[in-house]
Amino acid sequence: MKLPVRRDDLLVSVCVPELPDPAGAVATIERTAQLLQQNFRYWELLLLTSRRPSSELAALLRRWSNIRLMQVRHGTEHYQRRLVAASEAIGDVVVLTAVEELECFDIPAMVARAHDEGRVILGQQSATRLWEPVARAVGRTVGFRLSGRDAQTATYPRPTLGRLLSHPDRLLAARFLPLDSGIEFALQPPRHPIRTARSWHIRRRRLALLQRLAAHSAPVVLRLVSLLSLMLTVLSVAYGCYAVAAWLVLDDVQPGWLTTSLLASASSAFLSLTLFGIASGVQRVLDLLTPATVDDVVAELGGTDLFGQVRDDLNLAYNVEQYPSAARAEDSSLNP
């Protein structure tokens, strides 16, 4: 959808963190540049690649001065590239997307919604994913909003993007919204179905993401291990007390049963207590290493003009140079 008026009140940054085939993506990038030129006066198109620019891409850069090409080191993973692109973008509204999704979503409409509504606009695929419940459960465990229908395209207002870049795990925050951030978002369906190439590169990227999510769930796993170890310690001590009580009360206890039971109880209690101490200690270290969140308040409705009340209550004089008309009115009321 083309905006009715070419907007000149904001700077738009559209970032493509990865160009799998720079030569084949030139036509798509040029059409995107024309679309941005038609809808916005101030815009930039930021491209990241680890290859040397091809002749077609070099010609595109000469035709469009608003296109920036950054060459990153070879082997930089996809989500690190998204973080670099988000950090280098200078726009009031930043769009992180992929080449195969540039023409699937209405980029100008998403930018307008993000700027006017002040919230993140997430592109969402129309197809239903079978592992959607699993993704949501994993997301709740690691503290991020995960969905099997999320596309690579997302639009961020500049203040919101700054908060995400200051998150302890910026790599994941630049892709998935943290659940405890209080950031408002809306979903944007695609205009055309998204066709993602099924290559080894895509599978490797998803496996790397799965490994990062598993590593990020360490605090939750440690908390669970601590609780289970504490419960096992209590049960071991209770079993030792049961063994002593049974030996004192019952007459037909087999020889050696008490010592075997006490040994098993003591060993189990010692091991579970040791595991509880290790898990709790590591969890404490992680808590100390994690930066404290200082933006608990994400919005405020209403306000109080404290200085205005104090000025009226104390009958303070106006600055004559700044408010000459107010000063004359005040003098006339005091000196009739």
C-alpha positions as a Python dict, from the first residue, in 0.01 Angstrom:
ca = {
    (1, 'M'): (0, 0, 0),
    (2, 'K'): (141, 337, -102),
    (3, 'L'): (107, 617, 148),
    (4, 'P'): (-116, 904, 31),
    (5, 'V'): (149, 1169, 100),
    (6, 'R'): (526, 1147, 85),
    (7, 'R'): (629, 1181, 447),
    (8, 'D'): (910, 1416, 545),
    (9, 'D'): (874, 1403, 923),
    (10, 'L'): (1090, 1097, 991),
    (11, 'L'): (1403, 916, 880),
    (12, 'V'): (1348, 552, 783),
    (13, 'S'): (1620, 286, 796),
    (14, 'V'): (1558, -46, 620),
    (15, 'C'): (1824, -304, 710),
    (16, 'V'): (1900, -626, 524),
    (17, 'P'): (2148, -812, 746),
    (18, 'E'): (2233, -1082, 494),
    (19, 'L'): (2262, -1103, 117),
    (20, 'P'): (2284, -1472, 27),
    (21, 'D'): (2309, -1388, -345),
    (22, 'P'): (2401, -1020, -392),
    (23, 'A'): (2379, -1039, -771),
    (24, 'G'): (2033, -1197, -770),
    (25, 'A'): (1902, -957, -507),
    (26, 'V'): (1989, -637, -695),
    (27, 'A'): (1650, -612, -869),
    (28, 'T'): (1461, -659, -542),
    (29, 'I'): (1677, -402, -364),
    (30, 'E'): (1629, -146, -641),
    (31, 'R'): (1251, -187, -634),
    (32, 'T'): (1261, -141, -257),
    (33, 'A'): (1468, 175, -299),
    (34, 'Q'): (1215, 312, -547),
    (35, 'L'): (933, 234, -305),
    (36, 'L'): (1108, 414, -21),
    (37, 'Q'): (1184, 712, -247),
    (38, 'Q'): (816, 740, -337),
    (39, 'N'): (692, 731, 21),
    (40, 'F'): (962, 900, 229),
    (41, 'R'): (1184, 1202, 181),
    (42, 'Y'): (1451, 1082, 424),
    (43, 'W'): (1547, 716, 412),
    (44, 'E'): (1839, 477, 396),
    (45, 'L'): (1880, 118, 287),
    (46, 'L'): (2149, -62, 485),
    (47, 'L'): (2294, -382, 336),
    (48, 'L'): (2537, -623, 506),
    (49, 'T'): (2745, -878, 322),
    (50, 'S'): (3066, -1073, 375),
    (51, 'R'): (3152, -1085, 5),
    (52, 'R'): (3307, -831, -223),
    (53, 'P'): (3035, -633, -405),
    (54, 'S'): (2954, -759, -751),
    (55, 'S'): (2947, -532, -1053),
    (56, 'E'): (2565, -514, -1042),
    (57, 'L'): (2568, -421, -675),
    (58, 'A'): (2841, -161, -730),
    (59, 'A'): (2635, -6, -1009),
    (60, 'L'): (2333, 1, -779),
    (61, 'L'): (2534, 189, -516),
    (62, 'R'): (2634, 448, -775),
    (63, 'R'): (2272, 503, -878),
    (64, 'W'): (2138, 534, -525),
    (65, 'S'): (2323, 749, -272),
    (66, 'N'): (2086, 643, 6),
    (67, 'I'): (2203, 281, -4),
    (68, 'R'): (2479, 189, 241),
    (69, 'L'): (2677, -134, 200),
    (70, 'M'): (2875, -271, 493),
    (71, 'Q'): (3112, -562, 460),
    (72, 'V'): (3135, -778, 773),
    (73, 'R'): (3390, -1045, 845),
    (74, 'H'): (3331, -1386, 696),
    (75, 'G'): (3161, -1627, 934),
    (76, 'T'): (2956, -1368, 1121),
    (77, 'E'): (2634, -1543, 1219),
    (78, 'H'): (2296, -1420, 1110),
    (79, 'Y'): (2176, -1285, 1442),
    (80, 'Q'): (2504, -1103, 1501),
    (81, 'R'): (2448, -934, 1165),
    (82, 'R'): (2101, -825, 1273),
    (83, 'L'): (2256, -672, 1582),
    (84, 'V'): (2519, -490, 1375),
    (85, 'A'): (2254, -359, 1137),
    (86, 'A'): (2034, -239, 1423),
    (87, 'S'): (2330, -65, 1586),
    (88, 'E'): (2441, 108, 1265),
    (89, 'A'): (2095, 226, 1158),
    (90, 'I'): (2030, 596, 1220),
    (91, 'G'): (1659, 617, 1141),
    (92, 'D'): (1371, 722, 1364),
    (93, 'V'): (1207, 396, 1255),
    (94, 'V'): (1425, 92, 1184),
    (95, 'V'): (1310, -206, 976),
    (96, 'L'): (1498, -535, 1005),
    (97, 'T'): (1408, -768, 724),
    (98, 'A'): (1540, -1022, 472),
    (99, 'V'): (1577, -1010, 95),
    (100, 'E'): (1309, -1273, 36),
    (101, 'E'): (1062, -1073, 248),
    (102, 'L'): (1120, -722, 108),
    (103, 'E'): (832, -748, -136),
    (104, 'C'): (610, -972, 78),
    (105, 'F'): (531, -704, 336),
    (106, 'D'): (403, -349, 298),
    (107, 'I'): (713, -177, 438),
    (108, 'P'): (577, 183, 418),
    (109, 'A'): (259, 85, 602),
    (110, 'M'): (456, -94, 875),
    (111, 'V'): (681, 211, 916),
    (112, 'A'): (379, 441, 943),
    (113, 'R'): (216, 218, 1206),
    (114, 'A'): (534, 190, 1412),
    (115, 'H'): (589, 567, 1409),
    (116, 'D'): (227, 675, 1466),
    (117, 'E'): (136, 406, 1721),
    (118, 'G'): (475, 395, 1895),
    (119, 'R'): (498, 17, 1907),
    (120, 'V'): (682, -265, 1735),
    (121, 'I'): (522, -409, 1421),
    (122, 'L'): (608, -776, 1372),
    (123, 'G'): (566, -947, 1039),
    (124, 'Q'): (383, -1275, 1071),
    (125, 'Q'): (351, -1555, 821),
    (126, 'S'): (3, -1673, 734),
    (127, 'A'): (90, -2042, 738),
    (128, 'T'): (27, -2232, 1061),
    (129, 'R'): (331, -2402, 1212),
    (130, 'L'): (287, -2743, 1374),
    (131, 'W'): (546, -2669, 1640),
    (132, 'E'): (383, -2341, 1746),
    (133, 'P'): (293, -2466, 2100),
    (134, 'V'): (649, -2591, 2148),
    (135, 'A'): (792, -2256, 2040),
    (136, 'R'): (568, -2067, 2281),
    (137, 'A'): (661, -2299, 2569),
    (138, 'V'): (1031, -2259, 2497),
    (139, 'G'): (984, -1884, 2475),
    (140, 'R'): (822, -1868, 2818),
    (141, 'T'): (1113, -2070, 2955),
    (142, 'V'): (1387, -1846, 2815),
    (143, 'G'): (1196, -1519, 2861),
    (144, 'F'): (1140, -1423, 2496),
    (145, 'R'): (837, -1410, 2273),
    (146, 'L'): (883, -1700, 2032),
    (147, 'S'): (642, -1796, 1762),
    (148, 'G'): (672, -2037, 1473),
    (149, 'R'): (488, -1786, 1253),
    (150, 'D'): (725, -1493, 1311),
    (151, 'A'): (888, -1364, 996),
    (152, 'Q'): (1229, -1197, 970),
    (153, 'T'): (1066, -857, 910),
    (154, 'A'): (1005, -630, 1211),
    (155, 'T'): (972, -253, 1248),
    (156, 'Y'): (1103, -76, 1559),
    (157, 'P'): (1065, 284, 1677),
    (158, 'R'): (1400, 430, 1776),
    (159, 'P'): (1333, 448, 2158),
    (160, 'T'): (1217, 86, 2163),
    (161, 'L'): (1517, -29, 1962),
    (162, 'G'): (1748, 148, 2206),
    (163, 'R'): (1593, -46, 2494),
    (164, 'L'): (1637, -374, 2309),
    (165, 'L'): (2002, -299, 2229),
    (166, 'S'): (2068, -242, 2600),
    (167, 'H'): (1922, -583, 2692),
    (168, 'P'): (2167, -830, 2855),
    (169, 'D'): (2122, -1069, 2561),
    (170, 'R'): (2109, -824, 2274),
    (171, 'L'): (2148, -1095, 2011),
    (172, 'L'): (1815, -1254, 2099),
    (173, 'A'): (1646, -924, 2183),
    (174, 'A'): (1718, -796, 1831),
    (175, 'R'): (1519, -1091, 1696),
    (176, 'F'): (1260, -1178, 1964),
    (177, 'L'): (1089, -940, 2206),
    (178, 'P'): (1168, -1003, 2575),
    (179, 'L'): (860, -1099, 2774),
    (180, 'D'): (952, -881, 3072),
    (181, 'S'): (1020, -566, 2868),
    (182, 'G'): (662, -442, 2855),
    (183, 'I'): (705, -346, 2488),
    (184, 'E'): (381, -319, 2294),
    (185, 'F'): (365, -485, 1955),
    (186, 'A'): (124, -553, 1672),
    (187, 'L'): (120, -817, 1400),
    (188, 'Q'): (132, -747, 1029),
    (189, 'P'): (26, -1018, 780),
    (190, 'P'): (215, -1046, 449),
    (191, 'R'): (76, -936, 117),
    (192, 'H'): (221, -1243, -54),
    (193, 'P'): (322, -1584, 84),
    (194, 'I'): (681, -1597, 203),
    (195, 'R'): (894, -1852, 24),
    (196, 'T'): (1198, -1951, 228),
    (197, 'A'): (1468, -2153, 59),
    (198, 'R'): (1530, -2483, 236),
    (199, 'S'): (1909, -2489, 238),
    (200, 'W'): (2174, -2619, 472),
    (201, 'H'): (2255, -2260, 564),
    (202, 'I'): (1901, -2202, 694),
    (203, 'R'): (1902, -2530, 890),
    (204, 'R'): (2240, -2451, 1043),
    (205, 'R'): (2114, -2107, 1147),
    (206, 'R'): (1812, -2260, 1316),
    (207, 'L'): (2026, -2517, 1497),
    (208, 'A'): (2251, -2236, 1622),
    (209, 'L'): (1942, -2050, 1743),
    (210, 'L'): (1817, -2362, 1923),
    (211, 'Q'): (2154, -2401, 2096),
    (212, 'R'): (2153, -2036, 2204),
    (213, 'L'): (1800, -2068, 2342),
    (214, 'A'): (1902, -2381, 2535),
    (215, 'A'): (2201, -2197, 2683),
    (216, 'H'): (1980, -1901, 2773),
    (217, 'S'): (1750, -2132, 2970),
    (218, 'A'): (2032, -2211, 3217),
    (219, 'P'): (1886, -2001, 3505),
    (220, 'V'): (1554, -2183, 3480),
    (221, 'V'): (1724, -2524, 3466),
    (222, 'L'): (1947, -2438, 3762),
    (223, 'R'): (1647, -2327, 3966),
    (224, 'L'): (1470, -2654, 3889),
    (225, 'V'): (1780, -2857, 3975),
    (226, 'S'): (1814, -2671, 4305),
    (227, 'L'): (1455, -2744, 4403),
    (228, 'L'): (1481, -3112, 4308),
    (229, 'S'): (1810, -3148, 4496),
    (230, 'L'): (1660, -2992, 4807),
    (231, 'M'): (1360, -3224, 4788),
    (232, 'L'): (1591, -3524, 4748),
    (233, 'T'): (1793, -3415, 5053),
    (234, 'V'): (1478, -3400, 5263),
    (235, 'L'): (1364, -3741, 5140),
    (236, 'S'): (1706, -3893, 5214),
    (237, 'V'): (1703, -3764, 5571),
    (238, 'A'): (1346, -3885, 5614),
    (239, 'Y'): (1445, -4232, 5490),
    (240, 'G'): (1732, -4242, 5740),
    (241, 'C'): (1492, -4154, 6024),
    (242, 'Y'): (1252, -4424, 5901),
    (243, 'A'): (1532, -4682, 5904),
    (244, 'V'): (1628, -4599, 6263),
    (245, 'A'): (1262, -4604, 6374),
    (246, 'A'): (1201, -4939, 6204),
    (247, 'W'): (1513, -5090, 6370),
    (248, 'L'): (1395, -4973, 6715),
    (249, 'V'): (1033, -5084, 6676),
    (250, 'L'): (1045, -5401, 6470),
    (251, 'D'): (1193, -5729, 6596),
    (252, 'D'): (1248, -5914, 6267),
    (253, 'V'): (1487, -5667, 6101),
    (254, 'Q'): (1744, -5842, 5887),
    (255, 'P'): (2105, -5811, 6001),
    (256, 'G'): (2290, -5537, 5817),
    (257, 'W'): (1975, -5371, 5687),
    (258, 'L'): (2010, -5071, 5920),
    (259, 'T'): (2370, -4998, 5826),
    (260, 'T'): (2294, -5039, 5454),
    (261, 'S'): (1993, -4808, 5480),
    (262, 'L'): (2185, -4545, 5679),
    (263, 'L'): (2473, -4559, 5432),
    (264, 'A'): (2240, -4517, 5135),
    (265, 'S'): (2054, -4234, 5312),
    (266, 'A'): (2374, -4049, 5405),
    (267, 'S'): (2524, -4087, 5058),
    (268, 'S'): (2209, -3967, 4886),
    (269, 'A'): (2171, -3672, 5124),
    (270, 'F'): (2535, -3569, 5077),
    (271, 'L'): (2521, -3587, 4698),
    (272, 'S'): (2188, -3405, 4670),
    (273, 'L'): (2302, -3138, 4916),
    (274, 'T'): (2624, -3090, 4720),
    (275, 'L'): (2431, -3058, 4395),
    (276, 'F'): (2196, -2810, 4559),
    (277, 'G'): (2491, -2599, 4673),
    (278, 'I'): (2657, -2604, 4331),
    (279, 'A'): (2337, -2519, 4142),
    (280, 'S'): (2246, -2241, 4385),
    (281, 'G'): (2598, -2098, 4372),
    (282, 'V'): (2608, -2093, 3991),
    (283, 'Q'): (2263, -1937, 3983),
    (284, 'R'): (2380, -1669, 4225),
    (285, 'V'): (2684, -1595, 4008),
    (286, 'L'): (2460, -1561, 3702),
    (287, 'D'): (2235, -1320, 3893),
    (288, 'L'): (2535, -1107, 3989),
    (289, 'L'): (2672, -1104, 3634),
    (290, 'T'): (2336, -1012, 3480),
    (291, 'P'): (2294, -632, 3462),
    (292, 'A'): (2013, -501, 3675),
    (293, 'T'): (1705, -379, 3491),
    (294, 'V'): (1654, -8, 3546),
    (295, 'D'): (1360, 52, 3310),
    (296, 'D'): (1083, -118, 3505),
    (297, 'V'): (851, 176, 3433),
    (298, 'V'): (773, 161, 3062),
    (299, 'A'): (497, 424, 3041),
    (300, 'E'): (312, 686, 3246),
    (301, 'L'): (-37, 821, 3192),
    (302, 'G'): (-133, 1159, 3335),
    (303, 'G'): (94, 1417, 3487),
    (304, 'T'): (119, 1697, 3738),
    (305, 'D'): (242, 2048, 3662),
    (306, 'L'): (427, 2084, 3991),
    (307, 'F'): (617, 2397, 3894),
    (308, 'G'): (303, 2566, 3772),
    (309, 'Q'): (126, 2495, 4103),
    (310, 'V'): (417, 2628, 4306),
    (311, 'R'): (432, 2943, 4090),
    (312, 'D'): (63, 3015, 4137),
    (313, 'D'): (63, 2932, 4509),
    (314, 'L'): (363, 3153, 4586),
    (315, 'N'): (257, 3429, 4342),
    (316, 'L'): (598, 3431, 4174),
    (317, 'A'): (677, 3718, 3937),
    (318, 'Y'): (723, 3649, 3569),
    (319, 'N'): (1045, 3716, 3385),
    (320, 'V'): (986, 4060, 3235),
    (321, 'E'): (1214, 3999, 2937),
    (322, 'Q'): (1054, 3665, 2854),
    (323, 'Y'): (689, 3750, 2940),
    (324, 'P'): (649, 4130, 2902),
    (325, 'S'): (271, 4116, 2853),
    (326, 'A'): (222, 3905, 3167),
    (327, 'A'): (442, 4144, 3369),
    (328, 'R'): (242, 4450, 3254),
    (329, 'A'): (-84, 4280, 3340),
    (330, 'E'): (46, 4191, 3684),
    (331, 'D'): (166, 4550, 3748),
    (332, 'S'): (-169, 4695, 3647),
    (333, 'S'): (-350, 4462, 3886),
    (334, 'L'): (-122, 4559, 4176),
    (335, 'N'): (-125, 4934, 4104),
    (336, 'P'): (-472, 5042, 4001),
}
